[in-house]
Amino acid sequence: MARFGSREIVFERGEQGFVHDTQGRTYVDFVLGYGPIILGHALPEFQTRVAGLLNNGLMMPGFTRWHLDYLSKLLAGHDDLRASIFKTASEAVTGAFRLAAVTTKRLGIIRCGYVGWHDSQLANSIRWHEPLASPLREQVKYTEGMRGVSDSEPVFNWTGFDLAELEALLEQHRERIGAFIIDAYLVSFTDLATLREALSLCRKAGVVTIFDETKTGGRVSRLGVAMDAGLDVDLLVLGKALANGAPISLIVGREHLLRATEQVRLGGTFSKEMFAIYAALATFDILESQDGYQVIARTGQRIVECFNAASRRHGLLERVSAKAVLGGSLFELVYGGSLLADEEQRKRLRRSLADQGVLLLDAHPSYACLAHQALDWGRLEAQFFEGLSAWASGDPRAP
């Protein structure tokens, strides 16, 4: 069951860029499972491609030609890179931390962004997706029940992109910090010059740098933001959109770092299952054949234009607008004035939009998919307009 504002929804099926609930309602889906759906729901071409490969089986004693085929396509042009396969990105981030620890002999972590739900990824997190100016951002969460976070295994938050603060952390804990990880989505919160300097400071301190491209890799581009920007990082974590909803994630890095995967026992029984690889191959080929990354970026920009046109017609643009993130395959709502700290009003807006048949996220990027290019743009703007109208009038109920 999902909650949008105060509305609870039980979903039944998806189709193209839409989802349907058990009450017979249809929604434009900009949540997309929080990011894994990149093509759309139940696309016939995707379904046919995956079904055609299932006759090969679902699990072998080891990795298969299909795994090798996928990695050769994904890493084409990057002969210096290798990859290790996982199911979820949280697993892959844990694996990256373990590689950093065995490489540096240090267990400490500096963290910038939401990077997964395992203990050291989550414990004592702030509200990373809130804007830098939001008074809600520095609220600390997940303080209980967490293991692997102690004086000998410290985890520090780098929250405001202050280079002097990062340098001080690295200097003060030089003998304890082995890994620096940043959520690639947070690139939109700062500038590339700051990130390059942050990575340089970490390299000088002998710290392994990790770019968590879970939200962005396979969505913004094949390998994500860091490679596109030419950032020099040690490890990438890819996930979510790689297989259009099937669970697969990767650590990508240079061979000298990935060589330790057997030594530190990365991977489990289902790391080598084949359904997700079939789905990843189908997703990759469809995106490549349809110039998918560019189409999705343009589609996301069009969604933003529709929302802002509706908000402008209401005279609400200074209170709430939408903006494209990292080119447009992600987008987010931007709040002005007191609305930035008013969670109840923000939840009510989500419900008003859901009542009009539009699902999107708050304090988190929403997503566009390939199937959204076929949306009825006039209807979408009308849905945004009616949702904003109900919200602005103080009545979250659908007309």
For each residue, the residues with C-beta under 8 A, 3 or more apart:
1: 8 9 10
2: 8 9 10 11 31
3: 6 7 8 9
4: 7 9 350 351 353 354 359
5: 347 348 349 350 351 352 354 396
6: 3 347 348 351 396
7: 3 4 351 354 355
8: 1 2 3
9: 1 2 3 4 21 25 27 354
10: 1 2 21 22
11: 2 14 19 20 21 22
12: 20 21 22
13: 19 20 41 42
14: 11 18 19 20 29 37 40 41 42
15: 18 19 20 41 42
16: 40 41 42 43 371 374
17: 28 29 40 41 369 371 372 374 375
18: 14 15 26 27 28 29 41
19: 11 13 14 15 26 27 29 41 359
20: 11 12 13 14 15 24 25 26 27
21: 9 10 11 12 24 25 27
22: 10 11 12
23:
24: 20 21
25: 9 20 21 357
26: 18 19 20 357
27: 9 18 19 20 21 354 357 358 359
28: 17 18 357 358 359 372 375 380 383
29: 14 17 18 19 32 37 41 359
30: 303 331 358 359 360 361 366 367 368 372
31: 2 34 359 360 361 366 367
32: 29 35 36 37 38 367 369
33: 36 37 245
34: 31 240 361 364 367
35: 32 214 215 219 240 241 367
36: 32 33 240 241 243 244 245 246
37: 14 29 32 33 40 41 241 244 245 367 369
38: 32 218 219 241 244 283 287 292 296 369 370
39: 43 46 244 283 286 287 292 369 370 371
40: 14 16 17 37 43 46 244 369 370 371 372
41: 13 14 15 16 17 18 19 29 37 371
42: 13 14 15 16 46 47
43: 16 39 40 46 47 244 286 370 371
44: 47 48
45: 48 49 282 286
46: 39 40 42 43 49 50 244 279 282 283 286
47: 42 43 44 50 51
48: 44 45 51 52
49: 45 46 52 53 278 281 282 285 286
50: 46 47 53 54 275 278 279 282
51: 47 48 54
52: 48 49 55
53: 49 50 56 66 274 278 281 282
54: 50 51 57 58 275 278
55: 52
56: 53 64 66 274
57: 54 60 274
58: 54 273 274 275
59: 272 273 274
60: 57 63 64 272 274
61:
62: 272
63: 60 67 68 85 272
64: 56 60 67 68 272 274 277
65: 68 69
66: 53 56 69 70 274 277 278 281
67: 63 64 70 71 85 272 274 277
68: 63 64 65 71 72
69: 65 66 72 73 281
70: 66 67 73 74 277 280 281 284
71: 67 68 74 75 83
72: 68 69 75 76
73: 69 70 76 281 284
74: 70 71 83 222 223 250 284
75: 71 72 78 81 82 83 252
76: 72 73
77:
78: 75 81 223 227
79:
80: 254 255
81: 75 78 252 253 254
82: 75 252 253 254 255 258
83: 71 74 75 250 251 252 253 258
84: 92 95 250 251 258 261 266 267
85: 63 67 248 249 250 267 271 272
86: 89 91 92 95 248 249 250 251 266 267 271
87: 91 247 248 249 268 270 271 276
88: 91 92 116 239 247 249
89: 86 92 93 116 212 214 237 238 239 240 249
90: 93 94 116 117 118 121
91: 86 87 88 94 95 118 249
92: 84 86 88 89 95 96 237 238 239 249 250 251
93: 89 90 96 97 115 116 118 121 181 210 212 214 237
94: 90 91 97 98 116 118 120 121
95: 84 86 91 92 98 99 251 261 266 267
96: 92 93 99 100 179 181 208 210 235 237 251
97: 93 94 100 101 109 120 179 181 210
98: 94 95 101 102 264 266
99: 95 96 102 103 208 235 251 253 257 258 260 261 264 266
100: 96 97 103 104 106 109 178 179 207 208 210 234 235
101: 97 98 104 105 106 107 178 179 264
102: 98 99 105 260 263 264
103: 99 100 178 208 257 260
104: 100 101 178 179 206 207 208
105: 101 102 178
106: 100 101 175 176 177 178
107: 101 152 153 154 176 178
108: 153 154 155 156 173 176 177 178 179
109: 97 100 120 154 155 156 177 178 179 180 181
110: 155 156 157 158 166 169 170 177 179 180 181 202 207
111: 115 121 125 155 156 157 158 181
112: 128 157 158 159 161 180 181 182 183 186
113: 128 181 182 183 185 186 212
114: 122 125 128 129 183
115: 93 111 121 181 183 212 214 237
116: 88 89 90 93 94 121 122 212 214
117: 90 121 122
118: 90 91 93 94 121 122
119: 122 123 146 147 148 149
120: 94 97 109 123 146 148 149 153 155
121: 90 93 94 111 115 116 117 118
122: 114 116 117 118 119 125 142 146
123: 119 120 142 143 146 149 155
124: 140 141 142 143 146 149 155 157
125: 111 114 122 128 140 141 142 157
126: 137 138 139 140 141 157 159
127: 130 134 136 137 138 139 141 363
128: 112 113 114 125 137 183 186
129: 114 185 363 364 365
130: 127 134 136 137 363
131: 134 137 189 334 335 340
132: 137 160 161 189
133: 137 340
134: 127 130 131 137 340 341
135: 138 340 341
136: 127 130 139 340 341 343 363
137: 126 127 128 130 131 132 133 134 159
138: 126 127 135 159
139: 126 127 136
140: 124 125 126 143
141: 124 125 126 127
142: 122 123 124 125 146
143: 123 124 140 146
144:
145:
146: 119 120 122 123 124 142 143 149
147: 119
148: 119 120 153
149: 119 120 123 124 146 153 154 155
150: 153 154
151: 154
152: 107 176
153: 107 108 120 148 149 150
154: 107 108 109 149 150 151 173 176 177
155: 108 109 110 111 120 123 124 149
156: 108 109 110 111 169 173 177
157: 110 111 112 124 125 126
158: 110 111 112 161 162 165 166 169 180 198
159: 112 126 137 138
160: 132 165
161: 112 132 158 189 190 194 198
162: 158 165 166
163: 166 167 194 197 198 201
164: 167 168
165: 158 160 162 168 169
166: 110 158 162 163 169 170 198 201
167: 163 164 170 171 201
168: 164 165 171 172
169: 110 156 158 165 166 172 173 177
170: 110 166 167 173 174 177 201 202 205 207
171: 167 168 174 205
172: 168 169
173: 108 154 156 169 170 176 177
174: 170 171 177 205
175: 106
176: 106 107 108 152 154 173
177: 106 108 109 110 154 156 169 170 173 174 180 205 207
178: 100 101 103 104 105 106 107 108 109 207 208
179: 96 97 100 101 104 108 109 110 207 208 209 210
180: 109 110 112 158 177 198 199 202 207 208 209 210
181: 93 96 97 109 110 111 112 113 115 209 210 211 212
182: 112 113 186 187 195 198 210 211 212
183: 112 113 114 115 128 186 212 214 215
184: 187 211 212 213 214 215 216 217 224 225 226 326
185: 113 129 188 215 216 325 326 330 365
186: 112 113 128 182 183 189 190
187: 182 184 190 192 195 225 229 326
188: 185 325 326
189: 131 132 161 186
190: 161 186 187 194 195
191: 194 195
192: 187 195 196 229 231
193: 196 197
194: 161 163 190 191 197 198
195: 182 187 190 191 192 198 199 229 231
196: 192 193 199 200 231 232
197: 163 193 194 200 201
198: 158 161 163 166 180 182 194 195 201 202
199: 180 195 196 202 203 209 231 232 233
200: 196 197 203 204
201: 163 166 167 170 197 198 204 205
202: 110 170 180 198 199 205 207 208 209
203: 199 200 206 207 209 232
204: 200 201
205: 170 171 174 177 201 202
206: 104 203
207: 100 104 110 170 177 178 179 180 202 203
208: 96 99 100 103 104 178 179 180 202 234 235 257
209: 179 180 181 199 202 203 232 233 234 235
210: 93 96 97 100 179 180 181 182 233 234 235 236 237
211: 181 182 184 224 225 226 231 233 235 236 237
212: 89 93 113 115 116 181 182 183 184 237
213: 184 216 217 223 224 225 226 236 237 238 239
214: 35 89 93 115 116 183 184 217 237 238 239 240 249
215: 35 183 184 185 219 240 330 365
216: 184 185 213 219 220 224 225 326 330
217: 184 213 214 220 221 222 223 224 236 237 238 239 240 241 242
218: 38 222 224 238 239 240 241 242 283
219: 35 38 215 216 224 240 241 293 296 329 330 367
220: 216 217 224 225 228 293 297 326 327 329 330
221: 217 224 225 227 228 293
222: 74 217 218 227 293
223: 74 78 213 217 226 227 228 236 238 252
224: 184 211 213 216 217 218 219 220 221 227 228 236 238
225: 184 187 211 213 216 220 221 228 229 231 326
226: 184 211 213 223 229 231 233 236
227: 78 221 222 223 224 230 231 236
228: 220 221 223 224 225
229: 187 192 195 225 226
230: 227
231: 192 195 196 199 211 225 226 227
232: 196 199 203 209
233: 199 209 210 211 226 236
234: 100 208 209 210 253 254 257
235: 96 99 100 208 209 210 211 251 252 253 257
236: 210 211 213 217 223 224 226 227 233 250 251 252 253
237: 89 92 93 96 115 210 211 212 213 214 217 249 250 251 252
238: 89 92 213 214 217 218 223 224 242 249 250 252
239: 88 89 92 213 214 217 218 242 248 249 250
240: 34 35 36 89 214 215 217 218 219 249
241: 35 36 37 38 217 218 219 244 283
242: 217 218 238 239 248 249 250 280 283 284
243: 36 246 247 248 276 277 279 280 283
244: 36 37 38 39 40 43 46 241 279 282 283
245: 33 36 37 279
246: 36 243 275 276 278 279 280
247: 87 88 243 276
248: 85 86 87 239 242 243 276 277 279 280
249: 85 86 87 88 89 91 92 214 237 238 239 240 242
250: 74 83 84 85 86 92 236 237 238 239 242
251: 83 84 86 92 95 96 99 235 236 237 258 261 266
252: 75 81 82 83 223 235 236 237 238
253: 81 82 83 99 234 235 236 257 258
254: 80 81 82 234 257 258
255: 80 82 258 259
256: 259
257: 99 103 208 234 235 253 254 260
258: 82 83 84 99 251 253 254 255 261
259: 255 256 263
260: 99 102 103 257 263 264
261: 84 95 99 251 258 264 266 267
262: 265 266
263: 102 259 260
264: 98 99 101 102 260 261
265: 262
266: 84 86 95 98 99 251 261 262
267: 84 85 86 95 261 271 272
268: 87 271
269: 272
270: 87 273
271: 85 86 87 267 268
272: 59 60 62 63 64 67 85 267 269
273: 58 59 270 276 277
274: 53 56 57 58 59 60 64 66 67 277 278
275: 50 54 58 246 278 279
276: 87 243 246 247 248 273 279 280
277: 64 66 67 70 243 248 273 274 280 281
278: 49 50 53 54 66 246 274 275 281 282
279: 46 50 243 244 245 246 248 275 276 282 283
280: 70 242 243 246 248 276 277 283 284
281: 49 53 66 69 70 73 277 278 284 285
282: 45 46 49 50 53 244 278 279 285 286
283: 38 39 46 218 241 242 243 244 279 280 286 287
284: 70 73 74 242 280 281 287 288
285: 49 281 282 288 289
286: 39 43 45 46 49 282 283 289 290 292 370
287: 38 39 283 284 290 292 293 370
288: 284 285 292
289: 285 286 292
290: 286 287 295 370
291: 294 295
292: 38 39 286 287 288 289 295 296 370
293: 219 220 221 222 287 296 297 329
294: 291 297 298
295: 290 291 292 298 299 370 373
296: 38 219 292 293 299 300 328 329 368 369 370 372 373
297: 220 293 294 300 301 324 327 328 329 368
298: 294 295 301 302 328 373
299: 295 296 302 303 328 368 369 370 372 373 375
300: 296 297 303 304 324 327 328 329 330 331 367 368 372
301: 297 298 304 305 324 328
302: 298 299 305 306 377
303: 30 299 300 306 307 322 331 368 372 375 380
304: 300 301 307 308 322 323 324 328 331
305: 301 302 308 309
306: 302 303 309 310 377 380 381 384
307: 303 304 310 311 321 322 333 381 384
308: 304 305 311 312 317 321 322
309: 305 306 312 313 381 384
310: 306 307 313 314 381 382 384 385 388
311: 307 308 314 316 317 319 320 321 322 384 388
312: 308 309 315 316 317
313: 309 310 385
314: 310 311 385 388 389 392
315: 312
316: 311 312 319 320 388 392
317: 308 311 312 320 321
318: 321 336 337
319: 311 316 335 336 337 339
320: 311 316 317 333 334 335 336 339 349 388
321: 307 308 311 317 318 333 334 336
322: 303 304 307 308 311 331 332 333 334
323: 304 331 332 334
324: 297 300 301 304 327 328 330 331
325: 185 188 328 330 331 332 365
326: 184 185 187 188 216 220 225 329 330
327: 220 297 300 324
328: 296 297 298 299 300 301 304 324 325 331 368
329: 219 220 293 296 297 300 326 367 368
330: 185 215 216 219 220 300 324 325 326 365 366 367 368
331: 30 300 303 304 322 323 324 325 328 365 366 367 368
332: 322 323 325 361 364 365 366
333: 307 320 321 322 346 349 360 362 366
334: 131 320 321 322 323
335: 131 319 320 339 340 346
336: 318 319 320 321 339 340
337: 318 319 340
338: 341 342
339: 319 320 335 336 342 345 346
340: 131 133 134 135 136 335 336 337
341: 134 135 136 338
342: 338 339 345 346
343: 136 346 347
344: 347 348
345: 339 342 348 349 391
346: 333 335 339 342 343 349 350 362 363
347: 5 6 343 344 350 351 362
348: 5 6 344 345 351 352 391 396
349: 5 320 333 345 346 352 353 362 387 388 391
350: 4 5 346 347 353 354 360 361 362
351: 4 5 6 7 347 348 354 355 396
352: 5 348 349 355 356 387 388 390 391 396 398
353: 4 349 350 356 358 359 360 383 384 387 388 391
354: 4 5 7 9 27 350 351 357 358 359 387
355: 7 351 352 387 390 396 397 398
356: 352 353 383 384 386 387 390 398
357: 25 26 27 28 354 383
358: 27 28 30 353 354 380 383 384 387
359: 4 19 27 28 29 30 31 353 354
360: 30 31 333 350 353 366
361: 30 31 34 332 350 364 365 366
362: 333 346 347 349 350
363: 127 129 130 136 346
364: 34 129 332 361
365: 129 185 215 325 330 331 332 361
366: 30 31 330 331 332 333 360 361
367: 30 31 32 34 35 37 219 300 329 330 331
368: 30 296 297 299 300 303 328 329 330 331 372
369: 17 32 37 38 39 40 296 299 372
370: 38 39 40 43 286 287 290 292 295 296 299 373
371: 16 17 39 40 41 43 374
372: 17 28 30 40 296 299 300 303 368 369 375
373: 295 296 298 299 370
374: 16 17 371
375: 17 28 299 303 372 379 380
376: 379 380
377: 302 306 380 381
378: 381 382
379: 375 376 382 383
380: 28 303 306 358 375 376 377 383 384
381: 306 307 309 310 377 378 384 385
382: 310 378 379 385 386
383: 28 353 356 357 358 379 380 386 387
384: 306 307 309 310 311 353 356 358 380 381 387 388
385: 310 313 314 381 382 388 389
386: 356 382 383 389 390 398 399
387: 349 352 353 354 355 356 358 383 384 390 391
388: 310 311 314 316 320 349 352 353 384 385 391 392
389: 314 385 386 392 393
390: 352 355 356 386 387 393 395 396 397 398 399
391: 345 348 349 352 353 387 388 396
392: 314 316 388 389
393: 389 390
394:
395: 390
396: 5 6 348 351 352 355 390 391
397: 355 390
398: 352 355 356 386 390
399: 386 390
